[in-house]
Amino acid sequence: MARELKNLPAHLQTQAIRIHAANEGLSEVDLIKKALEITKPNGADQLLNVAKFWGPRLGLSVDRFVVLAGKLLEGE
């Protein structure tokens, strides 16, 4: 899914993730995983920019996105 989404404009990426989440009953963590698959941040600065972009679009605060994404990235 991530490969197909990369080629879409940002607003369509967001809609696709939300629709997928609604259909699959995905959690916040799953939404963040999808966003990280698309953007692949490299470093804390990029993660913050990703959080500023995706957080509000996915209905999450930037802080919550950063915390959960940081935990996910630490586990990799």
Secondary structure, 3 states (H helix, E strand, C coil): CHHHHHCCCHHHHHHHHHHHHHHHCCCHHHHHHHHHHHHCCCCHHHHHHHHHHHHHHCCCCHHHHHHHHHHHHHHC
